[in-house]
Amino acid sequence: MSPRPAQPAAETEAKKAAIIAATLDQIVDRGPTAVRMSDVAKAVGMSVGTVQYYFGSRDALLAAAFSAHSDAVLKDIADMANNNGKNTGEGTETGSPRSRLHAAFTAVHEVGNHGQRSRIWIELVTAARTHTSLQDCVDSVFAGWRSLFSRIIGDGIRTGDFTLYGLTVTEVVDTFIAIIDGFDLAAVAGQGPEPTTMARILGATADGLLSGGSPGAAATHSGPHNPVRSQPGPPHSLAIVSTSSPNSRAVSSDTVARVARSASR
């Protein structure tokens, strides 16, 4: 088989992007197990051979599509968090840690189509249980969320904007992620709350778990995954929304119990 003639890099990337977009549409409409390279090729007006040339196999195509989607979503949410709700694409950080955290919560429903994103995420987690090649993509999503929230919380502890009460940074982050997962599952089931309600619930949870402290609180923070617990309880009550998730991002029952105990003090 003779090699394909070289083409401009921009044209190559445009074709690959079109194939990935068509693959994601197929995932949303039919689920990943029903995606066929011939259907993707037909959707983009290319031959099956062209799709195979760029991605090799069906499994590689699915992995590339899930990975590209997750990376783009996390980048856009991080950009909005770092720029107080404005997706500038510059990656710089502006505003206080609290405003950045609330901007990230708002971005959860504002980046792309939340219903479609939720469907893709649930499909990815489900598919990764039987297709180990997709587990790396799931792990990278976990890591992306945890890195974003841990960085913002760590900055807030250092500046005195945040004080931990009863939970570690990791447990607070996992609580946020579990709530977001619950919203994703509810959206797929057609039972999700209004977008502004999602952001309000997340914001209220953060304000309860990360009440403002003094600059001296920074002394108890040893890193973005600080294992040290600071103050024994919050100065005001906190209502925790109980959510469930089909994947391992959900916090453990022990963590939820600690949140409940913290809220009752």
C-alpha positions in Angstrom: 0.0 0.0 0.0 1.5 3.3 -1.1 1.8 6.1 1.5 -0.8 8.9 1.5 0.5 12.2 0.0 1.5 14.7 2.6 -1.0 17.5 3.3 -0.8 20.7 5.4 -0.9 20.2 9.1 -3.9 22.4 9.5 -5.9 20.3 7.1 -4.9 17.1 8.9 -6.0 18.6 12.2 -9.2 19.8 10.8 -10.1 16.3 9.5 -9.2 14.7 12.8 -11.3 17.2 14.7 -14.3 16.6 12.4 -13.9 12.8 12.9 -13.7 13.2 16.7 -16.8 15.5 16.7 -18.8 13.0 14.7 -17.6 10.2 17.0 -18.9 12.2 20.1 -22.2 12.7 18.4 -22.5 9.0 17.8 -21.6 8.3 21.5 -24.3 10.6 22.6 -26.9 9.2 20.2 -26.1 5.5 20.4 -23.6 4.8 23.2 -19.9 3.9 22.6 -20.6 0.2 22.1 -22.7 0.9 19.1 -20.3 3.3 17.4 -19.0 2.0 14.1 -16.2 3.5 12.0 -18.4 3.3 8.9 -21.1 5.5 10.5 -18.5 8.0 11.6 -16.9 8.1 8.1 -20.4 8.6 6.6 -21.1 11.5 8.9 -18.0 13.4 7.9 -18.1 12.4 4.2 -14.8 10.5 4.3 -13.9 6.9 3.6 -13.5 4.3 6.3 -9.9 4.0 5.2 -9.4 7.7 6.0 -10.8 7.3 9.5 -8.6 4.3 10.0 -5.5 6.1 8.6 -5.9 8.8 11.3 -7.0 6.7 14.3 -6.0 3.1 13.5 -8.8 1.2 15.2 -12.3 1.8 16.6 -11.0 1.5 20.2 -8.3 4.1 19.5 -10.9 6.4 17.9 -13.1 6.2 21.0 -10.2 6.8 23.3 -9.2 9.9 21.3 -12.7 11.2 21.2 -13.3 10.8 25.0 -9.8 12.3 25.7 -10.2 15.3 23.4 -13.6 16.1 24.8 -12.6 15.8 28.5 -9.4 17.8 28.0 -11.3 20.6 26.3 -14.0 20.8 28.9 -11.5 20.8 31.8 -9.4 23.5 30.1 -12.4 25.8 29.5 -13.7 25.4 33.1 -10.2 26.1 34.5 -9.9 29.2 32.2 -13.3 30.5 33.5 -12.3 29.8 37.1 -9.0 31.6 36.7 -10.6 34.6 35.0 -13.7 35.1 37.2 -16.1 33.5 34.8 -14.7 34.7 31.5 -13.2 32.1 29.2 -10.2 34.1 27.8 -8.1 31.1 27.0 -5.1 32.8 28.5 -4.7 30.6 31.5 -3.9 33.4 33.9 -5.4 33.7 37.4 -7.3 36.8 38.5 -9.5 37.5 41.5 -9.7 36.0 44.9 -9.6 32.2 45.5 -13.3 32.4 46.6 -14.4 34.2 43.4 -12.3 31.7 41.3 -14.0 28.8 43.1 -17.5 30.2 42.5 -16.6 30.9 38.8 -15.6 27.2 38.4 -18.9 26.1 39.8 -20.7 28.4 37.4 -18.6 27.0 34.5 -19.8 23.5 35.3 -23.1 24.3 33.5 -21.9 27.1 31.2 -19.1 25.3 29.3 -20.6 23.6 26.2 -23.9 21.7 26.5 -24.2 20.3 30.0 -26.6 17.6 29.1 -24.4 16.4 26.3 -21.3 16.6 28.4 -23.0 14.6 31.2 -24.0 11.9 28.7 -20.5 11.6 27.4 -19.1 11.4 30.9 -21.5 8.7 32.1 -20.8 6.7 28.9 -17.1 7.0 29.4 -17.2 5.8 33.0 -19.4 2.9 32.0 -17.3 1.9 29.0 -14.1 2.0 31.0 -15.3 -0.8 33.2 -15.0 -3.2 30.3 -12.5 -1.4 28.1 -9.4 -0.9 30.1 -7.9 1.4 27.4 -10.4 4.1 28.5 -9.5 4.0 32.1 -6.6 6.4 31.6 -9.0 9.0 30.3 -11.3 8.5 33.3 -8.2 8.9 35.6 -7.2 12.1 33.8 -10.6 13.6 34.4 -10.4 12.8 38.1 -6.9 14.3 38.2 -8.0 17.4 36.3 -10.9 18.2 38.7 -8.8 17.5 41.8 -5.9 19.7 40.5 -8.2 22.6 39.8 -10.1 22.6 43.1 -7.0 21.7 45.2 -5.0 24.6 43.7 -7.7 27.1 44.4 -8.4 25.9 47.9 -4.6 25.8 48.6 -4.3 29.4 47.5 -7.2 30.4 49.7 -5.7 28.8 52.8 -2.4 30.5 52.2 -4.1 33.9 51.8 -6.5 33.4 54.7 -9.6 33.4 52.5 -10.4 29.8 53.5 -10.2 27.9 56.7 -10.8 24.1 56.9 -13.3 22.8 59.4 -13.1 19.1 60.2 -12.2 17.9 56.7 -9.0 17.8 54.7 -8.5 19.5 51.4 -8.8 16.2 49.6 -12.1 15.5 51.3 -13.5 18.9 50.5 -12.5 18.5 46.9 -14.0 15.0 46.7 -17.3 16.4 48.1 -17.4 19.0 45.3 -16.7 16.3 42.7 -19.3 14.0 44.1 -22.0 16.7 43.9 -21.0 17.5 40.3 -21.2 13.8 39.5 -24.7 13.7 41.0 -25.8 16.6 38.8 -24.3 14.8 35.8 -26.3 11.6 36.5 -29.5 13.6 37.2 -29.1 15.5 33.9 -28.8 12.2 31.9 -31.9 10.9 33.7 -33.8 14.1 32.9 -34.0 15.0 36.5 -31.3 17.7 36.8 -31.9 21.0 38.6 -31.8 24.4 36.9 -28.2 25.5 36.0 -28.2 28.4 38.4 -29.4 26.0 41.2 -26.4 23.8 40.6 -24.0 26.7 41.0 -25.8 27.9 44.1 -25.7 24.5 45.8 -22.0 24.1 45.0 -21.3 27.7 46.2 -23.2 27.2 49.4 -21.4 24.0 50.1 -18.0 25.6 49.5 -18.9 28.6 51.7 -19.9 26.2 54.6 -16.8 24.0 54.3 -14.3 26.7 53.6 -15.3 29.6 55.9 -13.1 32.6 55.9 -10.2 32.6 58.3 -7.2 34.7 59.2 -3.8 34.7 57.4 -2.5 32.7 60.3 -4.5 29.7 59.1 -2.0 29.3 56.3 0.5 27.9 58.8 -1.5 24.6 59.0 -1.4 24.1 55.2 1.4 21.9 54.0 0.4 21.4 50.3 -2.5 21.1 47.9 -3.5 17.8 49.4 -3.0 18.8 53.0 -3.7 15.9 55.4 -3.9 18.2 58.4 -7.3 19.1 59.9 -7.6 22.6 61.2 -10.5 24.1 63.1 -12.9 21.6 64.7 -16.2 22.9 63.3 -17.7 25.6 61.1 -19.1 28.8 62.7 -22.5 28.3 61.0 -24.6 25.5 59.7 -24.2 23.8 56.4 -26.7 21.9 54.3 -25.1 19.1 52.3 -26.9 17.9 49.2 -26.7 14.1 49.0 -25.9 12.9 45.5 -24.9 9.6 44.1 -22.4 8.8 41.3 -21.8 5.7 39.1 -18.1 6.0 39.4 -15.2 6.2 41.9 -15.2 10.0 42.0 -17.9 9.9 44.7 -16.8 10.5 48.2 -16.8 7.6 50.6 -19.6 7.1 53.1 -17.0 7.9 55.8 -16.3 11.3 54.3 -20.1 12.0 54.0 -20.5 11.1 57.6 -17.7 13.5 58.6 -19.4 16.3 56.5 -22.7 15.6 58.3 -21.0 15.7 61.7 -19.3 18.9 60.8 -22.6 20.4 59.7 -24.4 19.5 62.9 -21.9 21.2 65.2 
